[in-house]
Amino acid sequence: MQGCITTRDLFTQARIIVSEFGPRAYFKCMYKCLLSRGTVTFLECVY
């Protein structure tokens, strides 16, 4: 388990992320993952 989010994870697990954390968290993760140059963990995105 690496704990990092990839763009693929965001697209394949979108339904779970939105249902558990809401659309705001999903779009925040999308924004950080797509625009960051380093690795991003899910907790960094959500909180």
N, CA and C atoms as a LAMMPS dump frame, in Angstrom:
ITEM: TIMESTEP
0
ITEM: NUMBER OF ATOMS
141
ITEM: BOX BOUNDS ff ff ff
-5.0000000000000000e+02 5.0000000000000000e+02
-5.0000000000000000e+02 5.0000000000000000e+02
-5.0000000000000000e+02 5.0000000000000000e+02
ITEM: ATOMS id mol type element x y z
1 1 1 N 0.847 -1.184 0
2 1 2 C 0 0 0
3 1 3 C 0.886 1.239 0
4 2 1 N 0.758 2.052 -1.006
5 2 2 C 1.608 3.219 -1.139
6 2 3 C 0.992 4.47 -0.522
7 3 1 N -0.3 4.601 -0.57
8 3 2 C -0.96 5.762 0.007
9 3 3 C -1.028 6.967 -0.923
10 4 1 N -0.455 6.873 -2.089
11 4 2 C -0.473 7.984 -3.042
12 4 3 C -1.625 7.81 -4.022
13 5 1 N -2.141 8.938 -4.466
14 5 2 C -3.25 8.928 -5.406
15 5 3 C -2.712 9.161 -6.81
16 6 1 N -3.184 8.36 -7.735
17 6 2 C -2.859 8.582 -9.131
18 6 3 C -4.117 9.069 -9.847
19 7 1 N -3.938 9.602 -11.014
20 7 2 C -5.08 10.055 -11.809
21 7 3 C -5.991 8.874 -12.139
22 8 1 N -5.405 7.745 -12.371
23 8 2 C -6.191 6.54 -12.658
24 8 3 C -7.094 6.188 -11.475
25 9 1 N -6.564 6.296 -10.252
26 9 2 C -7.37 6.017 -9.056
27 9 3 C -8.567 6.949 -8.965
28 10 1 N -8.355 8.201 -9.299
29 10 2 C -9.45 9.167 -9.225
30 10 3 C -10.578 8.832 -10.189
31 11 1 N -10.229 8.352 -11.363
32 11 2 C -11.262 8.026 -12.337
33 11 3 C -11.929 6.683 -12.047
34 12 1 N -11.16 5.712 -11.596
35 12 2 C -11.738 4.386 -11.361
36 12 3 C -12.51 4.306 -10.053
37 13 1 N -12.166 5.13 -9.082
38 13 2 C -12.817 5.092 -7.769
39 13 3 C -13.658 6.332 -7.493
40 14 1 N -14.059 7.033 -8.527
41 14 2 C -14.799 8.291 -8.38
42 14 3 C -16.091 8.108 -7.604
43 15 1 N -16.824 7.066 -7.904
44 15 2 C -18.115 6.849 -7.243
45 15 3 C -17.945 6.641 -5.74
46 16 1 N -16.94 5.911 -5.345
47 16 2 C -16.698 5.659 -3.923
48 16 3 C -16.258 6.933 -3.219
49 17 1 N -15.374 7.695 -3.831
50 17 2 C -14.899 8.94 -3.222
51 17 3 C -16.043 9.915 -3.037
52 18 1 N -16.876 10.076 -4.046
53 18 2 C -18.002 11.017 -3.961
54 18 3 C -19.026 10.554 -2.933
55 19 1 N -19.318 9.267 -2.889
56 19 2 C -20.339 8.79 -1.947
57 19 3 C -19.86 8.851 -0.507
58 20 1 N -18.574 8.642 -0.261
59 20 2 C -18.054 8.643 1.104
60 20 3 C -17.641 10.029 1.597
61 21 1 N -17.068 10.847 0.716
62 21 2 C -16.495 12.121 1.138
63 21 3 C -17.164 13.339 0.518
64 22 1 N -17.969 13.143 -0.509
65 22 2 C -18.675 14.242 -1.149
66 22 3 C -17.969 14.743 -2.388
67 23 1 N -18.718 15.485 -3.211
68 23 2 C -18.141 15.98 -4.463
69 23 3 C -17.037 17.013 -4.252
70 24 1 N -17.127 17.762 -3.18
71 24 2 C -16.087 18.772 -2.91
72 24 3 C -14.725 18.114 -2.708
73 25 1 N -14.69 17.037 -1.941
74 25 2 C -13.438 16.317 -1.71
75 25 3 C -12.912 15.716 -3.012
76 26 1 N -13.82 15.213 -3.84
77 26 2 C -13.402 14.62 -5.107
78 26 3 C -12.747 15.658 -6.015
79 27 1 N -13.383 16.806 -6.149
80 27 2 C -12.812 17.836 -7.024
81 27 3 C -11.537 18.431 -6.445
82 28 1 N -11.447 18.48 -5.129
83 28 2 C -10.223 18.948 -4.491
84 28 3 C -9.077 17.971 -4.783
85 29 1 N -9.369 16.685 -4.724
86 29 2 C -8.364 15.671 -5.056
87 29 3 C -7.962 15.757 -6.524
88 30 1 N -8.948 15.935 -7.389
89 30 2 C -8.665 16.078 -8.814
90 30 3 C -7.725 17.252 -9.064
91 31 1 N -8.045 18.378 -8.451
92 31 2 C -7.254 19.584 -8.624
93 31 3 C -5.823 19.366 -8.152
94 32 1 N -5.667 18.835 -6.946
95 32 2 C -4.322 18.652 -6.4
96 32 3 C -3.532 17.592 -7.156
97 33 1 N -4.192 16.53 -7.531
98 33 2 C -3.495 15.439 -8.217
99 33 3 C -3.06 15.847 -9.614
100 34 1 N -3.922 16.531 -10.33
101 34 2 C -3.6 16.901 -11.705
102 34 3 C -2.59 18.044 -11.789
103 35 1 N -2.6 18.946 -10.819
104 35 2 C -1.716 20.105 -10.898
105 35 3 C -0.42 19.969 -10.107
106 36 1 N -0.337 18.988 -9.227
107 36 2 C 0.886 18.843 -8.445
108 36 3 C 1.931 18.086 -9.251
109 37 1 N 3.149 18.399 -9.005
110 37 2 C 4.229 17.722 -9.717
111 37 3 C 4.766 16.545 -8.915
112 38 1 N 4.532 16.557 -7.611
113 38 2 C 4.979 15.453 -6.765
114 38 3 C 3.845 14.486 -6.498
115 39 1 N 4.068 13.627 -5.541
116 39 2 C 3.026 12.675 -5.171
117 39 3 C 2.076 13.315 -4.166
118 40 1 N 0.84 12.892 -4.202
119 40 2 C -0.193 13.426 -3.322
120 40 3 C -0.868 12.256 -2.627
121 41 1 N -1.038 12.363 -1.31
122 41 2 C -1.768 11.33 -0.598
123 41 3 C -3.229 11.748 -0.484
124 42 1 N -4.081 10.77 -0.241
125 42 2 C -5.513 11.065 -0.149
126 42 3 C -5.802 11.976 1.034
127 43 1 N -5.122 11.795 2.147
128 43 2 C -5.366 12.644 3.317
129 43 3 C -4.968 14.098 3.063
130 44 1 N -3.943 14.321 2.27
131 44 2 C -3.574 15.694 1.906
132 44 3 C -4.678 16.348 1.078
133 45 1 N -5.328 15.578 0.267
134 45 2 C -6.404 16.12 -0.57
135 45 3 C -7.64 16.444 0.251
136 46 1 N -8.024 15.528 1.101
137 46 2 C -9.281 15.669 1.826
138 46 3 C -9.186 16.72 2.925
139 47 1 N -8.074 16.76 3.628
140 47 2 C -7.982 17.692 4.754
141 47 3 C -7.067 18.807 4.449
